[in-house]
């Protein structure tokens, strides 16, 4: 029986990014994260579709489950087969039961929609048991500020968490997927960046009044000025490193002053 935790899917996120990714993917089905999860599940399905007919048979089903289980297992969120089953026969019996529960049309094969539905229901249930995310599932004002104080210090787990959070915000706003955020996208990413501070009534000492501005024209003008001030090349394009530096130095460090 296979007991290894080898990554057999090509999935290579850090644990911090995985937590953000899976929470985002299950809570917002229009997000890039959900799109990535959808394609990941589709690729697994296609790899197990040995006849290339859009169906997975009982004979290939166990391979499909092994691929899917390898991802949460990488992060310690799923047990090894050796911990679940005492014998190969016990594993096969459990997999047959799982196959039958997924075969909603009782056709003896699994269709992709059945696979997708099963996975999403299973993943959503598992995500509900994960520890609260310090940004997505923030606590009160004091808890969030304590998180920020640690997050602005390189080398801390909180800094890694914040780094991946900023990377995900950037990639979601990079609609052309060219590694660049335009001035137009900057307004959207700033709204997302200030979402939690606004909910917790944390006002930025320099720019808070403008970010909380209800007049959309004044807010847009301020964001335009802010973008230009943090675009050293003056080409109206912000790169990932510029975004991370801006968010850490000009936003989060000032929020905790």
C-alpha positions in Angstrom: 0.0 0.0 0.0 1.3 3.5 -0.9 2.2 5.5 2.2 4.3 8.3 0.7 3.3 12.0 0.6 4.8 12.5 -2.8 3.3 15.3 -4.9 1.9 13.6 -7.9 -0.1 16.5 -9.3 2.5 19.2 -9.9 0.8 21.3 -7.2 3.5 23.4 -5.6 2.0 26.0 -3.3 3.4 26.8 0.2 1.2 25.9 3.1 0.5 29.6 3.7 -0.6 30.1 0.1 -2.6 26.8 0.1 -4.7 28.0 3.1 -5.5 31.3 1.3 -6.0 29.5 -2.0 -8.4 26.9 -0.8 -10.5 29.3 1.3 -10.8 31.7 -1.6 -11.5 28.9 -4.1 -14.4 27.6 -2.0 -15.9 30.9 -1.0 -15.8 32.7 -4.4 -16.5 30.6 -7.4 -15.7 33.6 -9.7 -12.2 34.0 -8.3 -9.0 33.0 -10.0 -8.4 30.6 -7.1 -11.6 28.7 -8.0 -10.6 28.7 -11.6 -7.3 27.2 -10.7 -9.0 24.6 -8.5 -11.4 23.7 -11.2 -8.6 23.1 -13.7 -6.7 21.1 -11.2 -9.6 18.8 -10.6 -10.2 18.6 -14.4 -6.6 17.6 -15.0 -6.7 14.9 -12.4 -9.9 13.6 -14.1 -8.4 13.7 -17.6 -5.3 11.9 -16.3 -7.5 9.1 -14.9 -9.6 8.9 -18.1 -7.5 6.1 -19.7 -10.0 5.6 -22.6 -10.2 9.3 -23.4 -13.9 9.3 -23.5 -14.7 11.8 -20.7 -15.4 9.1 -18.2 -13.5 7.4 -15.3 -14.1 3.8 -14.7 -13.9 1.8 -11.5 -10.5 0.5 -12.5 -9.0 4.0 -12.7 -11.0 5.5 -9.8 -8.5 4.7 -7.1 -5.8 6.5 -9.1 -8.0 9.5 -9.2 -8.6 9.6 -5.5 -4.8 9.1 -4.8 -4.1 12.1 -6.9 -6.7 14.3 -5.2 -5.6 13.1 -1.7 -1.9 13.9 -2.4 -2.6 17.6 -2.3 -4.1 18.0 1.3 -1.7 15.3 2.4 1.3 17.6 1.4 0.1 20.1 4.1 -0.8 17.6 6.8 -4.6 17.9 6.2 -5.2 14.3 5.1 -4.0 11.0 6.7 -1.8 8.5 4.9 -3.5 5.4 3.4 -1.6 3.3 6.0 -3.4 5.2 8.8 -6.8 4.8 7.1 -6.7 1.2 5.9 -5.1 -1.9 7.5 -5.1 -3.9 4.3 -5.3 -3.4 0.6 -8.6 -5.2 0.6 -10.0 -2.7 3.1 -8.8 0.2 0.9 -10.4 -1.3 -2.2 -13.7 -1.8 -0.3 -13.7 1.8 0.9 -12.9 3.1 -2.6 -15.7 1.0 -4.1 -18.1 2.5 -1.6 -16.9 6.0 -2.5 -17.2 5.3 -6.2 -20.8 4.1 -5.8 -21.7 7.2 -3.8 -20.3 9.4 -6.5 -21.9 7.6 -9.4 -25.1 9.6 -9.1 -26.4 8.4 -12.5 -25.6 4.7 -11.6 -23.9 4.2 -15.0 -20.9 2.4 -13.6 -18.6 5.2 -14.6 -17.9 8.7 -13.2 -18.6 11.8 -15.2 -16.6 15.0 -14.6 -19.6 16.9 -13.1 -20.1 14.1 -10.6 -16.4 14.2 -9.7 -16.4 18.0 -9.4 -19.6 18.0 -7.3 -18.1 15.4 -4.9 -14.8 17.2 -4.6 -16.4 20.6 -3.9 -18.7 19.3 -1.2 -15.8 17.4 0.4 -13.4 20.4 0.2 -15.9 22.8 1.6 -16.5 20.5 4.6 -12.8 20.2 5.2 -12.2 24.0 4.8 -14.7 24.6 7.5 -12.4 22.7 10.0 -9.3 24.8 9.1 -8.0 27.3 11.6 -9.3 30.9 10.9 -7.1 32.7 8.3 -5.6 35.9 9.9 -6.7 38.0 7.0 -9.7 36.4 5.4 -11.2 35.3 8.7 -9.9 38.1 10.9 -10.8 38.6 14.5 -11.2 41.9 16.2 -9.2 45.1 15.7 -6.6 44.3 18.3 -5.9 40.8 16.9 -5.5 42.1 13.4 -3.1 44.8 14.5 -1.1 42.2 16.4 -0.9 40.2 13.2 0.2 43.2 11.2 3.0 44.0 13.7 4.4 40.5 13.1 3.7 40.5 9.4 5.9 43.4 8.6 8.9 41.6 10.0 10.7 39.4 7.4 11.3 35.9 8.6 8.1 35.5 10.6 5.3 33.1 9.7 3.0 36.1 9.6 5.2 37.8 7.0 5.1 34.7 4.8 1.3 34.7 5.2 1.1 38.4 4.3 3.4 37.9 1.3 1.2 35.2 -0.2 -1.9 37.3 0.5 -0.3 40.2 -1.5 0.7 37.8 -4.3 -2.8 36.5 -4.6 -4.3 40.0 -4.6 -1.8 40.9 -7.4 -2.5 37.9 -9.6 -6.3 38.4 -9.2 -6.0 42.0 -10.3 -3.6 41.1 -13.2 -6.3 40.5 -15.7 -3.9 40.1 -18.7 -1.7 37.7 -16.7 1.4 39.6 -17.8 2.9 40.3 -14.4 1.8 43.9 -14.5 -1.0 45.9 -12.7 -2.3 48.9 -14.6 -3.5 52.2 -13.1 -7.1 51.0 -13.7 -6.5 47.7 -11.8 -4.8 49.6 -9.0 -8.1 51.1 -7.8 -9.6 47.6 -7.4 -6.6 46.1 -5.6 -6.5 49.0 -3.2 -10.2 48.5 -2.3 -9.4 44.9 -1.5 -6.3 45.8 0.5 -8.2 48.2 2.7 -11.3 45.9 3.0 -10.3 44.5 6.4 -8.9 47.8 7.9 -12.2 49.5 6.9 -14.3 46.8 8.5 -12.3 47.1 11.7 -12.3 50.9 11.6 -8.5 51.1 11.3 -7.6 54.4 9.7 -4.4 55.0 7.8 -2.6 58.0 9.4 -1.7 59.5 6.0 -4.2 58.2 3.5 -7.1 56.7 5.5 -9.4 59.7 4.9 -9.0 59.3 1.2 -9.4 55.6 1.1 -12.6 55.9 3.1 -13.8 58.7 1.0 -17.4 58.1 -0.1 -17.1 60.5 -3.0 -16.0 58.2 -5.8 -14.4 61.0 -7.9 -12.3 62.2 -5.0 -11.3 58.7 -4.1 -10.4 57.9 -7.7 -8.3 61.1 -7.9 -6.4 60.1 -4.8 -5.8 56.6 -6.0 -4.5 58.0 -9.3 -2.0 60.2 -7.4 -1.0 57.4 -5.1 -0.3 55.1 -8.1 1.8 57.7 -9.9 3.8 58.3 -6.7 4.6 54.7 -6.4 5.4 54.0 -10.0 9.2 54.8 -10.2 9.4 54.3 -14.0 6.4 56.5 -14.7 5.0 54.0 -17.2 1.7 53.5 -15.4 2.5 49.9 -14.8 3.2 48.4 -11.4 5.2 45.2 -11.0 4.8 42.6 -8.2 7.9 43.7 -6.3 6.7 47.3 -6.4 3.2 46.3 -5.2 4.6 44.2 -2.3 7.0 47.1 -1.3 4.2 49.6 -1.5 1.7 47.5 0.6 4.3 46.7 3.3 6.0 50.0 3.6 3.3 52.6 2.7 0.2 50.7 4.1 0.8 48.1 6.7 3.7 49.6 8.5 1.9 52.9 8.8 -1.3 51.2 10.0 0.5 50.0 13.1 2.3 53.3 13.9 
